[in-house]
Amino acid sequence: MANNTMLINFKPSDTFLGRLNGSVKVPLFVALLIAVLMSFDLRILFPILVVSVISLRSLHPNKTIVKASLIFFVTLNALNIVLFWLVDPNIGSVYISGDPTPLTSIGSYVLTLESVWYLSVRFFKIFTSFILSLVFIFSITPSQLAAGLASMKVPPKIAAIISLTFRFIPDLANDFQNMKLSLQARGLELDAKKISPIERLKRNVTLLIPFLLTSFNKVEVVANALDLRGFGHQKKRTYYVEHAPTNSDRLMKGLAWIVALSVIGYLVYMNTLAPTQDMWVYWR
């Protein structure tokens, strides 16, 4: 179960997705994410969203984290959609040919059916990629991420750097919190109820220099430890988190290939054979 407050797991969860190899999860996530990003077709986006929601529930994530993430995401992207429409009220006509269908007017702005459809699909698309990303984050560990990246021919050093970055995030957050508590114990007021947000921000900035120095020191210690162990002397390396492929691994890897080939086929069709580049709409 993913109960940590940093969204990062260091131990694979005992679920179907948690037991998969990193060399399966990463390619599958990349293939599905590309499928979401390449299309504005709800016939593609909706099935991926349904599968993602079911997968997220199966991981039993921390509900508080998921709820907070959803509130932040929906608020931010709802604002993004409104601003998108204000900048170009006729944005729907760019992606849907034909005469626009006015629905209502707000001052000098005219809201059309085409714009409503485009902006709704755009929000749905971003929401789908967000839920898919949550599934990936809750189902993978930094070590599995490194193994998955290596399986996609990413250089081992880069994969290790990405893995170490995620491993450092909880430690750095704890260090920052400990420094805040230490300063508060010395009499520095940081309570949001007692000082203004600007003053609180200024006082938190004073933590940055010691925090950065501590972070650089930890990075140097890790780098020296890796050098002493001969890390990077070989072009290839193995990962202890990778086990022998199971039937589930083979099944999901096959699914990743199917999705990848479907993405390639879709792109070729839309750019060469499709009679129109318009996005799919339900009323035609």
C-alpha positions in Angstrom: 0.0 0.0 0.0 1.3 3.4 -0.9 1.1 5.3 2.4 4.0 7.7 2.2 3.3 11.3 1.9 5.9 11.9 -0.8 4.1 9.8 -3.5 7.3 7.7 -3.7 7.4 4.0 -2.9 10.6 2.3 -1.9 9.0 -1.2 -1.6 6.9 -2.7 -4.4 3.2 -3.1 -3.4 1.7 -6.6 -3.2 -0.6 -6.0 -6.1 -0.7 -7.1 -9.7 1.0 -3.9 -11.0 3.4 -3.8 -8.1 4.7 -7.3 -8.8 5.5 -6.5 -12.5 9.1 -5.9 -13.5 10.3 -2.3 -14.0 11.3 -3.3 -17.5 7.6 -3.9 -18.2 6.1 -1.0 -16.4 8.2 1.8 -17.9 7.7 0.8 -21.6 3.9 0.2 -21.0 3.5 3.6 -19.3 5.5 5.4 -22.1 3.4 3.7 -24.8 0.1 4.6 -23.0 1.2 8.1 -22.3 2.1 8.7 -26.0 -1.3 7.2 -27.0 -3.0 9.8 -24.7 -0.9 12.8 -25.9 -1.1 12.1 -29.6 -4.9 12.1 -29.9 -8.0 14.2 -29.2 -10.2 11.3 -29.9 -12.5 10.3 -27.0 -12.8 6.8 -28.4 -9.1 6.4 -27.5 -8.9 8.4 -24.4 -12.0 7.0 -22.6 -10.9 3.4 -22.5 -7.4 4.4 -21.2 -9.0 6.5 -18.5 -11.3 3.6 -17.4 -8.4 1.2 -17.2 -6.3 3.8 -15.3 -9.0 4.4 -12.7 -9.4 0.7 -12.1 -5.6 0.3 -11.9 -5.4 3.2 -9.4 -8.0 1.7 -7.2 -6.3 -1.7 -7.3 -3.1 -0.1 -5.8 -4.9 1.1 -2.7 -3.1 4.4 -2.6 -3.2 6.9 0.2 -6.6 8.6 -0.3 -5.5 11.9 1.2 -2.7 12.2 -1.3 -4.9 11.3 -4.2 -7.7 13.7 -3.1 -5.3 16.6 -2.6 -3.6 15.9 -5.9 -7.0 15.8 -7.7 -8.2 19.1 -6.2 -5.0 20.8 -7.1 -5.0 19.4 -10.6 -8.7 20.1 -11.4 -8.5 23.7 -10.1 -5.3 24.4 -12.0 -6.5 22.9 -15.3 -10.0 24.4 -15.0 -8.3 27.8 -14.8 -6.1 26.8 -17.8 -9.1 25.9 -19.9 -10.9 29.2 -19.1 -7.8 31.2 -20.0 -7.4 29.2 -23.1 -10.9 30.1 -24.2 -10.5 33.8 -23.3 -7.4 34.1 -25.4 -9.1 32.5 -28.4 -13.0 32.1 -28.1 -13.1 30.4 -31.6 -10.4 27.8 -30.8 -12.9 25.0 -31.5 -13.2 26.0 -35.2 -9.5 25.4 -35.7 -9.9 21.7 -35.0 -13.5 21.2 -36.2 -14.3 22.4 -39.7 -17.6 23.8 -40.7 -19.8 26.7 -39.5 -19.5 27.4 -35.8 -22.6 26.7 -33.7 -23.2 29.5 -31.1 -24.5 28.4 -27.8 -24.5 31.7 -25.7 -22.6 34.9 -25.4 -20.7 36.4 -22.5 -20.2 40.0 -23.1 -18.2 40.2 -26.4 -17.3 36.5 -26.2 -19.3 34.0 -28.1 -19.3 30.4 -26.7 -19.7 27.9 -29.5 -20.4 24.2 -29.5 -17.1 23.5 -31.2 -15.1 25.4 -28.6 -17.0 23.6 -25.7 -16.2 20.2 -27.3 -12.6 21.0 -27.9 -11.9 22.4 -24.5 -13.8 19.5 -22.8 -11.8 16.9 -24.7 -8.6 18.9 -23.9 -9.4 18.8 -20.2 -10.4 15.1 -20.4 -7.1 14.4 -22.2 -5.0 16.1 -19.5 -7.0 14.4 -16.8 -6.4 11.0 -18.3 -2.7 11.6 -18.5 -2.7 12.7 -14.8 -4.5 9.6 -13.6 -2.2 7.4 -15.7 0.8 9.1 -14.2 -0.6 8.5 -10.7 -0.9 4.8 -11.5 2.7 4.8 -12.6 4.0 6.7 -9.6 2.1 4.5 -7.1 3.1 1.2 -8.7 6.9 1.7 -9.2 10.0 2.2 -7.1 13.1 4.2 -7.9 15.1 1.0 -8.5 12.4 -0.4 -10.8 12.3 2.9 -12.7 16.1 2.7 -13.3 15.7 -0.9 -14.5 12.9 0.1 -16.8 14.8 3.0 -18.3 17.8 0.7 -18.8 15.6 -1.8 -20.6 14.7 1.0 -23.0 18.4 1.6 -23.8 18.8 4.6 -21.5 22.4 4.8 -20.4 22.8 3.2 -16.9 24.4 6.4 -15.5 21.4 8.5 -16.5 19.0 5.9 -15.1 20.9 5.8 -11.8 20.8 9.6 -11.6 17.0 9.6 -12.1 16.6 6.8 -9.5 18.8 8.6 -6.9 16.9 11.9 -7.5 13.7 10.2 -6.4 15.4 8.5 -3.5 16.7 11.9 -2.3 13.4 13.7 -2.3 12.1 12.3 1.0 15.5 12.8 2.7 15.7 16.4 1.5 12.1 17.1 2.6 12.9 15.7 6.1 16.1 17.8 6.3 14.2 21.0 5.4 11.5 20.2 8.0 14.1 19.5 10.7 15.9 22.8 9.9 12.5 24.6 10.3 11.9 23.0 13.7 15.4 23.8 14.8 14.9 27.5 14.0 11.5 27.5 15.6 13.1 26.1 18.8 15.6 29.0 18.7 12.7 31.5 18.6 12.2 32.1 14.9 8.4 32.4 14.3 7.2 30.5 11.2 3.6 29.8 12.2 1.3 30.9 9.4 -1.4 32.0 11.9 1.0 34.5 13.6 2.9 36.1 10.7 2.0 37.3 7.2 2.6 35.0 4.2 5.3 37.4 2.8 7.1 37.5 6.1 6.9 33.7 6.4 8.3 33.4 2.9 11.2 35.6 3.7 12.1 33.6 6.8 11.8 30.3 4.9 14.3 31.7 2.4 16.9 32.0 5.1 16.8 28.2 5.3 17.9 27.8 1.7 21.7 28.3 2.1 22.2 25.7 4.9 19.7 23.5 3.2 21.6 23.6 -0.1 24.9 23.1 1.6 23.6 20.0 3.4 22.2 18.7 0.1 25.5 19.2 -1.8 27.3 17.4 1.0 24.9 14.4 0.7 25.4 14.3 -3.1 29.2 14.3 -2.6 29.0 11.4 -0.2 26.8 9.3 -2.5 29.1 10.2 -5.5 32.2 9.0 -3.6 30.4 5.8 -2.5 29.5 5.1 -6.1 33.1 5.7 -7.3 34.5 3.4 -4.6 32.2 0.7 -5.8 33.3 1.1 -9.4 30.0 2.3 -10.6 29.9 3.1 -14.3 33.0 1.1 -15.3 30.9 -1.4 -17.2 28.5 -0.4 -20.1 25.8 -2.7 -18.7 24.6 -3.6 -15.3 22.0 -5.7 -13.6 19.3 -4.7 -11.1 18.4 -6.7 -8.0 14.8 -5.7 -8.2 14.4 -7.4 -11.6 13.2 -11.0 -11.3 12.6 -13.7 -13.9 9.7 -12.7 -16.2 6.4 -14.2 -15.1 3.3 -14.8 -17.2 2.0 -11.4 -16.1 5.2 -9.7 -17.2 5.0 -11.4 -20.6 1.3 -10.5 -21.0 1.8 -6.8 -20.1 4.9 -6.5 -22.3 2.8 -7.9 -25.2 0.2 -5.2 -24.4 2.9 -2.6 -24.4 4.0 -3.7 -27.9 0.3 -3.7 -29.1 -0.2 -0.1 -27.8 3.1 1.0 -29.4 2.3 -0.5 -32.8 -1.2 1.0 -32.6 0.2 4.4 -31.9 2.5 4.1 -34.9 -0.3 2.9 -37.1 -2.6 5.7 -35.9 0.0 8.4 -36.6 0.7 7.0 -40.1 -3.1 6.8 -40.9 -3.8 10.4 -39.6 -0.9 11.9 -41.5 -1.3 10.0 -44.8 -4.7 8.3 -45.3 -7.2 10.1 -43.2 -9.7 12.1 -45.2 -9.7 15.0 -42.7 -7.5 16.2 -39.8 -10.5 17.2 -37.8 -10.9 15.8 -34.3 -13.7 13.3 -33.7 -17.1 14.8 -32.7 -20.2 12.9 -31.6 -22.7 14.9 -33.8 -21.2 13.9 -37.2 
